[in-house]
Amino acid sequence: MKFTAKCLSALAVAGLLIGTVSTASAAGKKGETDIVKQIDADLKALDKALFGWLTPKK
């Protein structure tokens, strides 16, 4: 249980950092800069990269 909590918190922190960095780099560009959408997209990408092998293929 402790390991799972640490992994989830590490993923959340990584997602926030990646979202912040990507939003800051996109600030000069035209397009979507909504921080919540950026963080959500980054967390989904991290989840797919780390745990994508666990999902059954169709």
Kinemage of the C-alpha trace (Angstrom):
@kinemage 1
@onewidth
@group {chain A} dominant
@subgroup {mainchain}
@vectorlist {calphas} color= white
{ca met a 1} P 0.000 0.000 0.000
{ca lys a 2} L 2.823 2.396 0.828
{ca phe a 3} L 4.559 1.554 -2.449
{ca thr a 4} L 1.388 2.294 -4.426
{ca ala a 5} L 0.898 5.612 -2.664
{ca lys a 6} L 4.495 6.612 -3.364
{ca cys a 7} L 4.180 5.632 -7.037
{ca leu a 8} L 0.950 7.571 -7.465
{ca ser a 9} L 2.351 10.648 -5.774
{ca ala a 10} L 5.493 10.456 -7.906
{ca leu a 11} L 3.360 10.220 -11.057
{ca ala a 12} L 1.277 13.188 -9.953
{ca val a 13} L 4.356 15.297 -9.280
{ca ala a 14} L 5.908 14.271 -12.601
{ca gly a 15} L 2.692 15.154 -14.417
{ca leu a 16} L 2.526 18.545 -12.755
{ca leu a 17} L 6.145 19.281 -13.622
{ca ile a 18} L 5.767 18.178 -17.219
{ca gly a 19} L 2.529 20.119 -17.565
{ca thr a 20} L 4.091 23.241 -16.127
{ca val a 21} L 7.137 23.020 -18.369
{ca ser a 22} L 5.117 22.305 -21.516
{ca thr a 23} L 2.682 25.107 -20.708
{ca ala a 24} L 5.525 27.529 -20.083
{ca ser a 25} L 7.162 26.600 -23.377
{ca ala a 26} L 3.835 26.917 -25.208
{ca ala a 27} L 3.104 30.332 -23.708
{ca gly a 28} L 4.708 32.060 -26.668
{ca lys a 29} L 2.849 29.889 -29.181
{ca lys a 30} L -0.725 30.234 -30.306
{ca gly a 31} L -2.950 27.382 -29.221
{ca glu a 32} L -4.188 25.618 -26.155
{ca thr a 33} L -2.544 26.756 -22.931
{ca asp a 34} L -5.112 25.543 -20.411
{ca ile a 35} L -3.016 24.101 -17.578
{ca val a 36} L -5.640 21.541 -16.541
{ca lys a 37} L -5.868 20.073 -20.043
{ca gln a 38} L -2.075 19.996 -20.345
{ca ile a 39} L -1.681 18.183 -17.028
{ca asp a 40} L -4.425 15.721 -17.932
{ca ala a 41} L -2.798 14.956 -21.276
{ca asp a 42} L 0.615 14.530 -19.649
{ca leu a 43} L -0.746 12.209 -16.963
{ca lys a 44} L -2.477 10.098 -19.612
{ca ala a 45} L 0.781 9.891 -21.575
{ca leu a 46} L 2.691 8.868 -18.431
{ca asp a 47} L 0.060 6.294 -17.570
{ca lys a 48} L 0.216 4.823 -21.065
{ca ala a 49} L 4.009 4.766 -21.042
{ca leu a 50} L 4.299 3.167 -17.605
{ca phe a 51} L 1.278 0.896 -17.447
{ca gly a 52} L 0.263 0.466 -21.084
{ca trp a 53} L 1.535 -3.076 -21.074
{ca leu a 54} L -1.068 -3.992 -18.434
{ca thr a 55} L -4.091 -3.168 -20.585
{ca pro a 56} L -5.476 -6.023 -22.667
{ca lys a 57} L -5.177 -5.619 -26.420
{ca lys a 58} L -8.349 -5.842 -28.507
